[in-house]
């Protein structure tokens, strides 16, 4: 996540993940076993394991089913926050498949017209392989801005932009701490973003048997029990209707047509979903991962508590 520029979902989360493990709210060794429920679908009980462990296993299962049936669907219940959603669709892309990852998440967003944070920001991720061109990778929350990014701004004491959140009384605020202190982030696109978040609540929560509509426990705020989050992973083989090479060539052609449409005034170029992250990953692979003082201090404290050394750090970019 940090390599791709999504610092809000990277190493900054290590302390809270470790805290929930220490409190026994996360199972460090879930026994993950797919239960086939249809020729192209399986269910997975995450047993309250780390979301990254559960999600990776579920996407692996969806890939295995798709190789056999053409399409693979895995529904997950009893999971936890699984970090960067793009991680799982990149698994599918690496296997020359199309992948989708749906999840619900802990309450933090009010439905359109409401003020109570009963919906999660419920990120959606889609990955589609191309040929010569980088894969199309969409990873977006249903809020105007991801809650993790707002949290980093709040921790750093920076005001958040207008129109991103409300306080506990439903009043617009630029104070990120008020948003996280009983307030709510707002859906992108008003009613449209809210409707998509509700659909994700259906897919990740209602459909899978996981917690839903405010039942999920907050990652940072609620230590009364496991989170109860649900996910759905969908894999589609792109060679169902034509050879893979032809599909990849068609994807390249589509991307090239879109990019050749010409930038609007004030825009340098037309970018595809995931293209900025690919460039950032290449840059940070050379220069290293930047850590702000708040994140660094939290990691140092966590390392001391766990009795492990921090990796060597540089005071400046590597190159």
N, C-alpha and C positions, 0 to 999 in steps of 0.2 A: 504494500500500500504506500509506504513512504517512497519507494522508487518511482511509483507512478504519480507522485505528487499529492496523494491523498493522506496528508499527515494526520488528519483527524481520526483516521481509522488504522493508524500504524502503531509504532512503539509507544505512543502516548497512552494506549489502552492497556499496556502490560500491568501497571499497578492495580487497576480495578479487576482485571481477570485474575491476577494472583490473589487478591483479597477474597474474591468469591470462592476460589479454590480452597484457601485456608479456612474459610468459614463453613466448608462442607456443602456449599450451595451448588457446586459443580462437581460432577463425577469425573475424576481424572482417568478412569479406566472403564468406559462404557463397553458393554458387549454388544457390538453392532451387528445385526443380522437382518438382511432383507427378507421380507415376507411377500412372496409373489401373490398378487390379488387378481391379476388378469394377464393375458399373454404379453401385454406391453406396459404393465404397471406393477409397482411394488410399494409396500409400506415399510417405513423404518422408524422404530422407537429409538430416539436418541439417548434415552436413559439419563437425561440431564447432563450429557457430556459437553465438552467445549464445542461451540458452534463450528469452529474451523475443522475439528476432527469429524464431527457428524456430517457437515456439509460436504467435505471432500469425499467421504465414504458414500454418501448418497449420490453425488454426481458420478462417481465411479460406477455405482450400480446402474444409474440411468444410461450411462454409456454402454455398459455390457448388454443391457436389454435392447438398446437401439441397434447394436451390431447384429443382433439376432432378429429383431422384429421390425427394424426400420425406424421406429419411434420408441423412446423409453421415457417413462414417467415414474418419479419416486416422490412420495409424500412423506414428510417427516413431522413427528410430534415430539414433545418433550426435549427440545433443543434449547440453545442459548444464543446470545448475540454472536453472529458469525463473521463479523468484520466486514471487509470489503467484498461486496457482492460480485464484482467483476472477477474475483479470484476463481469462482466456480465456472463461469462461462468460458474463462480462459482455458480451463481443463478440457472443455468440449472442443474449443478451437484448436488446441494442440493435437487433438485426435481427428482433425478434419471434419468436425461435426458442428452443427448449429446447436447452441445451448441457451436455455432460459433459466433464470433463478428468481423465484418469487419468495418473499418472506414477510411475515408481519413482525412487529417490533414493539418494544415497551411504549406505553402511552406517552405522547408528547405533542400531539397535534390535534387541534379541534376540528371537527367536521365543519364544512362550510356553513356559516351562519351561527355556529356554536362558540362556546368559550371554554368548555371543559376538555382537557387533553385526554381524549378517550381512544383516539386512533394513534397508531405508530406512524412514523414517516415512511415506513414500508417500502424500502428500495426495490427497484426493478432492474434486473441486469439481463442483457441479451448479447450473445456473441455469435458472429457469422464469419467463417473463414473466407478469405479471398485467395488470389494467386500471387501475383507480383506485389500487390498492394497489401498494406497492413489490414488485419481483420477489422471489421466493424464491431466495436465493443461499446455498448450503451450501459451505463451504470448511473442511475439517478434516483434520488429520493423523491417522494411525493410532496415534500415541503419546498418552499421557495429556495431554501438553503439547507443542507444537511445539518441535523442537530449537532453532530460532532464538530463541525466547523464553527457553529455558533458558540459551542462550549469552549473551544480554544480561544475564541475572541473574548469571551466573558472572563476566562481565567487570566488572560493577559490584561484585563482592565480596559479593553477597547469597546467603544459603543458599537452596536450592531446597526446595519443600515435600516432605514425606515421600511415598514411594510413587511417585516419578516416575523414579528412575534407580538404577542399580547401578554399583559400581566394577568394575575389571578382574577381580576375583575373584568377581563376582556377588553382592556384599554390598550391601544397601541403603545409600545415601549421600545426604546433603543438600548435599554439596560438588559444585557443578556442574562444576568443573575435573576432578574425578575421573571424572565421567560422560564428559567429552570426552577424557580422557586414557586411553583404552582401555576405559572402561566402556560402558554402554548405557542408553538411555532405555527405558521399559517401555511395552508396548501398552496402550491403554485397554481396559477391559472384559476383561482377561485373555485367555483363549483366543479370544474373539470378535474383539477388535481385532487379534490376531495373525493370525487366519484372513483377515480383510479385507486386511491388509498383504500376505499371501502372494498373495491374488487380484490385488492391484495389481502385485505383482512379476511375475505371469504376464502381465497385460495390458501393462504398460509395458516389460517386459524380454523375457520368453520369446516372446511373441506378435509383437513388432515386429522382433526380431532385434537388439535392443540388449543391452548388458551386463545381467546379472541376478545376484541372490543373492550379493552381496558383491564382484562384479567391478567395480562402479562406483567411480570414484576420488572420495575425499572433497573437497569444495569447499575446505575450509580446511587439510586435513591432507596431501593427496597431490598432489604436483606432478610426478609421474613421467610423466604423459601426460594426454590428454583424458579427460573423465569418462565418456563412453559411455552417457549416460542415454537412456531411451526414454519416449515419451508416446503416449497415444491420445486423440483428440478425436472426440466424437460429437455430431452435431447432428440434432435431430428437428423437423420443421415441426409446429407445434401445430394447423394447420388441416387435418390429414389426415382427420379424422373429423367435423369440424364447421367452420363459419366461424370465423375468428380471433376476431372480436368475441364470439362465444358462448363460446369457450374462455376468453377473458380474463374474461368475466363470471362464469363458473363458478369460476375461480381466486379472484376477489374474494370470491365467496360462501363458498368453502372457508376462506379466511383469516379472514373475519369470524366464521364459526362457531367456528373454533378459538380466536380471541381472546375470543369471548363465553363460552367455557367457564368463565371465572372463574379468577382467580389463587389459588394455594394460599396457606396461611398463611405470612406472611413474604415474600411475593412481590408486587411492585407491579402487574405486568401480565404477560400471556402474550405473549411475543415470538416472532416468526417468524425462521427462519434468514436472516441477512443484515440484519435490521432494526437491531440495534445499530450495525452498520457504516455503514448509511445515515445514521443520526443523527450518528454521529461524523464522517462526511465533511462533513455540513452545518455542524457546529460548527467543525471545523478549517478549513473554507473561510473562516470568518470570523476565527478567532483565529490561524491559522498552525500550523505543524508543530513540536511540541516536540522538541528535541534534547538528549539527556543529554550530560554533559561528555566521556564516553569516545567517543561517536559524533562529537561536534563536533571533538575533537582528531584523530580518525582522518581526518575529512573535510578538516580544515585541512592535515594532513600530505600527504594525497593531492593536494589542490589545489596545494600547493607543488611536489610532484614532477612534476605534469602541467603546471605553469606556467600555470594558469588561476585567475582570482579566484573566491572563494566568492560566492554571491549575498548581497545585503544581509541582515543578521540583526538581529532585535530582541531586546533582553534580557528582554522581557516579552510576554505575549499581546497580539495586535493589537486585540482587542475582546471 
